Amino acid sequence: MKAVILAAGKGLRLNGTCGGVPKCLLPVGGQTLIARQLQNLSSQGIDDIVVVAGFKARDVRAVCGPRVHIVYNSMFDRTNSLYSLWLARDGLSDGFLVMNSDVLFHPALLNRLINSDHHDAVLVSMRDKNMPPYGDEEMKARVGGDSLIDISKSMAPSDADGENVGIAKFGSEGARLFVHLMNTLIAAGCCREWVPRVFKEFLTRRPLHVVDTAGYPWIEIDFPEDYHRAVAEVLPMIRGRAATLKPVGTGRSW
């Protein structure tokens, strides 16, 4: 399986927390976020990896090493994740896994997704009744049975069953449809959209199944408080008895 890591962004909302490096190169427990993701992919036997880089792409390339193929998004400051993934569209038709580079997650989540019986699936952190209501920043998901039926940041919090983690996989048939939908959206000028915009189109044509996080910790790092929580709380959970913990969902957009 080919894996695509989207790592073109600058991380402006971190307000200097990055120290001038790309967000994917933030250190967490002595390792950068992207190095952790590469390690997690390797543990699942995935070594066909594409990283879409933009801001300080040379620095990202240096960390990724020669075995990782780098696709350069020269318009990283004027586009979003949908455009970055579209740039990597060649070679996706046999199936692929895609992830956002700023997600710190327990390795078991990747294992759960890859080993799901469904060819087309997305990781969703289902909302616990004791969790506070979602805000405007979360990419909210509505689920029917075991399938995604809607996904949007603008969804009413009361309608949301969970939150998009930022990791999804597609089999060969689903991948071909996905690439077709990306081509259509980019041709329509949707270069500033997030990848879940394609999910919305996809699920009207083909089921997109949901794999629950099952209590394994994760966090998407968008703001300074996310980074501090990742280091102080989420990483220790990942290193500890993570399987018994409730979901840690603080992802934002994708």
C-alpha positions as CSV (number, residue, x, y, z in Angstrom):
1,M,0.0,0.0,0.0
2,K,1.2,3.5,-0.8
3,A,1.0,6.1,2.0
4,V,0.8,9.8,1.4
5,I,1.7,12.2,4.2
6,L,0.5,15.8,3.8
7,A,3.2,18.1,5.2
8,A,3.1,21.3,3.1
9,G,1.7,23.7,5.7
10,K,3.6,26.4,7.7
11,G,1.6,26.1,10.9
12,L,0.7,29.8,11.2
13,R,-1.8,29.2,14.0
14,L,0.9,27.9,16.3
15,N,2.1,31.5,16.7
16,G,5.8,30.9,16.7
17,T,5.7,27.6,18.6
18,C,7.4,25.9,15.6
19,G,10.4,28.2,15.9
20,G,10.4,28.7,12.1
21,V,10.4,25.0,11.1
22,P,7.5,23.3,9.3
23,K,4.9,22.0,11.7
24,C,5.6,18.4,10.8
25,L,9.1,18.9,12.2
26,L,7.9,19.8,15.7
27,P,9.8,17.7,18.3
28,V,7.6,15.5,20.5
29,G,9.5,13.3,22.9
30,G,12.8,13.7,21.1
31,Q,11.3,12.8,17.7
32,T,9.7,15.0,15.0
33,L,6.0,14.4,14.3
34,I,6.8,13.2,10.8
35,A,9.6,10.9,11.9
36,R,7.1,9.2,14.3
37,Q,4.6,8.8,11.4
38,L,7.3,7.2,9.2
39,Q,8.2,4.9,12.0
40,N,4.5,3.9,12.5
41,L,4.2,3.2,8.7
42,S,7.3,1.1,8.7
43,S,6.0,-0.9,11.6
44,Q,3.0,-1.8,9.4
45,G,5.2,-2.9,6.6
46,I,4.5,0.2,4.5
47,D,7.6,1.6,2.8
48,D,6.1,3.1,-0.4
49,I,5.7,6.6,1.0
50,V,5.1,10.0,-0.6
51,V,5.4,13.2,1.5
52,V,3.9,16.4,0.0
53,A,6.1,19.2,1.3
54,G,5.9,22.9,0.9
55,F,7.2,25.3,3.5
56,K,11.0,24.6,4.0
57,A,10.7,21.4,1.9
58,R,14.4,20.8,2.0
59,D,14.3,20.5,5.7
60,V,11.4,18.0,5.5
61,R,13.3,16.1,2.8
62,A,16.4,15.9,5.1
63,V,14.4,14.3,7.9
64,C,12.5,11.9,5.7
65,G,15.6,10.5,4.0
66,P,16.3,9.2,0.5
67,R,13.7,6.4,0.5
68,V,10.8,8.7,0.8
69,H,9.5,10.4,-2.4
70,I,8.9,14.1,-2.0
71,V,6.3,16.0,-4.0
72,Y,6.7,19.7,-3.8
73,N,3.7,22.0,-3.4
74,S,5.0,25.3,-4.6
75,M,1.7,27.0,-3.7
76,F,1.6,25.8,-0.1
77,D,0.8,29.3,1.1
78,R,-2.2,29.6,-1.2
79,T,-3.7,26.1,-1.1
80,N,-4.8,23.5,1.3
81,S,-4.6,19.7,1.9
82,L,-6.9,18.8,-1.0
83,Y,-4.5,20.5,-3.5
84,S,-1.5,18.8,-1.8
85,L,-3.0,15.4,-2.2
86,W,-4.0,16.1,-5.8
87,L,-0.4,16.8,-6.6
88,A,0.4,13.3,-5.5
89,R,-2.4,11.8,-7.6
90,D,-0.2,9.8,-9.9
91,G,0.3,6.3,-8.7
92,L,-2.7,6.4,-6.3
93,S,-5.1,4.3,-8.4
94,D,-4.0,1.0,-6.9
95,G,-5.0,2.1,-3.4
96,F,-3.5,4.4,-0.8
97,L,-3.4,5.6,2.8
98,V,-3.4,9.3,3.5
99,M,-2.6,11.1,6.7
100,N,-2.0,14.6,8.0
101,S,1.5,15.2,9.2
102,D,0.5,17.1,12.3
103,V,-1.3,14.2,14.0
104,L,0.3,12.4,17.0
105,F,-1.3,9.1,17.4
106,H,-1.0,5.7,19.0
107,P,0.4,3.1,16.5
108,A,-2.6,0.8,17.1
109,L,-4.8,3.3,15.3
110,L,-2.9,2.8,12.1
111,N,-3.1,-1.0,12.6
112,R,-6.8,-0.9,13.2
113,L,-7.4,1.1,10.0
114,I,-5.1,-1.0,7.8
115,N,-6.6,-4.2,9.0
116,S,-10.2,-3.2,8.7
117,D,-12.3,-5.4,6.5
118,H,-13.4,-2.4,4.5
119,H,-11.3,-1.2,1.6
120,D,-12.4,2.4,2.0
121,A,-12.4,3.7,5.6
122,V,-11.7,6.7,7.7
123,L,-10.6,6.9,11.3
124,V,-13.1,8.7,13.5
125,S,-12.9,9.4,17.2
126,M,-16.5,8.8,18.4
127,R,-17.8,11.4,20.9
128,D,-18.0,10.3,24.5
129,K,-21.1,11.7,26.2
130,N,-18.9,13.2,28.9
131,M,-16.8,15.2,26.5
132,P,-17.5,18.9,26.0
133,P,-19.4,20.0,22.9
134,Y,-17.4,20.4,19.7
135,G,-16.4,23.9,18.6
136,D,-16.0,25.5,15.3
137,E,-12.5,24.1,14.6
138,E,-13.2,20.4,14.8
139,M,-13.8,18.5,11.5
140,K,-17.1,16.9,12.7
141,A,-18.4,13.6,11.5
142,R,-21.9,12.1,11.4
143,V,-22.1,8.3,11.3
144,G,-24.8,5.9,10.3
145,G,-24.2,2.3,11.2
146,D,-20.6,1.8,10.3
147,S,-20.4,4.4,7.6
148,L,-19.7,8.1,7.3
149,I,-22.8,10.0,6.2
150,D,-21.5,13.6,6.6
151,I,-18.4,15.5,7.5
152,S,-17.9,19.2,7.9
153,K,-16.4,21.8,10.2
154,S,-19.7,23.8,9.9
155,M,-21.9,20.9,11.1
156,A,-23.9,21.7,14.2
157,P,-22.2,20.1,17.2
158,S,-25.4,18.5,18.3
159,D,-25.5,16.6,14.9
160,A,-21.9,15.2,15.3
161,D,-21.2,11.7,16.3
162,G,-17.5,12.1,16.3
163,E,-14.4,13.8,15.0
164,N,-12.2,13.1,12.0
165,V,-8.7,12.0,13.1
166,G,-7.0,12.7,9.8
167,I,-6.1,9.2,8.6
168,A,-8.0,7.3,5.9
169,K,-7.4,4.5,3.4
170,F,-8.8,3.6,0.0
171,G,-8.7,0.4,-2.0
172,S,-8.2,0.3,-5.8
173,E,-11.8,1.0,-6.8
174,G,-12.3,3.7,-4.2
175,A,-8.9,5.3,-5.0
176,R,-9.9,5.6,-8.7
177,L,-13.1,7.3,-7.7
178,F,-11.3,9.5,-5.2
179,V,-8.8,10.7,-7.9
180,H,-11.6,11.4,-10.3
181,L,-13.4,13.5,-7.6
182,M,-10.2,15.4,-6.8
183,N,-9.7,16.2,-10.5
184,T,-13.3,17.5,-10.7
185,L,-12.9,19.7,-7.6
186,I,-9.5,21.1,-8.5
187,A,-10.9,21.9,-12.0
188,A,-13.7,23.8,-10.3
189,G,-11.1,25.9,-8.4
190,C,-11.4,24.2,-5.0
191,C,-7.7,24.5,-4.2
192,R,-8.2,25.9,-0.7
193,E,-10.4,23.0,0.5
194,W,-9.5,20.3,2.9
195,V,-9.3,16.6,1.9
196,P,-12.7,15.8,3.7
197,R,-14.4,17.8,1.0
198,V,-13.6,14.8,-1.2
199,F,-15.0,12.5,1.5
200,K,-18.3,14.4,1.2
201,E,-18.5,13.7,-2.5
202,F,-17.2,10.2,-2.2
203,L,-19.8,9.0,0.3
204,T,-22.7,10.0,-2.0
205,R,-21.3,7.5,-4.6
206,R,-19.7,4.8,-2.5
207,P,-19.7,3.8,1.2
208,L,-17.0,5.3,3.3
209,H,-16.7,3.1,6.4
210,V,-15.8,4.3,9.8
211,V,-13.1,2.8,12.0
212,D,-13.4,3.9,15.6
213,T,-10.3,5.0,17.6
214,A,-11.4,2.6,20.4
215,G,-9.9,4.6,23.2
216,Y,-6.4,5.0,21.7
217,P,-5.0,8.5,22.2
218,W,-4.4,11.0,19.5
219,I,-4.2,14.7,18.9
220,E,-3.9,17.0,15.9
221,I,-1.6,19.9,16.6
222,D,-3.0,23.2,15.3
223,F,-2.5,25.6,18.2
224,P,0.1,26.2,20.9
225,E,-2.1,24.6,23.5
226,D,-2.4,21.5,21.3
227,Y,1.4,21.2,21.1
228,H,1.8,21.5,24.9
229,R,-0.9,19.0,25.5
230,A,0.7,16.6,23.0
231,V,4.0,16.7,24.9
232,A,2.6,16.8,28.4
233,E,-0.4,14.5,28.2
234,V,-0.9,12.6,25.0
235,L,2.6,11.3,24.5
236,P,2.7,9.8,28.0
237,M,-0.6,8.1,27.2
238,I,0.8,6.7,24.0
239,R,3.8,5.3,26.0
240,G,1.6,4.0,28.8
241,R,-1.5,2.0,29.0
242,A,-3.2,3.7,26.1
243,A,-5.6,1.0,25.2
244,T,-7.6,1.5,28.3
245,L,-8.0,5.2,27.9
246,K,-10.9,7.2,26.6
247,P,-10.5,8.9,23.2
248,V,-8.4,12.0,23.2
249,G,-9.9,14.1,20.4
250,T,-8.6,17.6,19.9
251,G,-8.1,17.5,16.2
252,R,-9.1,20.6,14.2
253,S,-9.3,20.7,10.5
254,W,-7.8,18.5,7.9
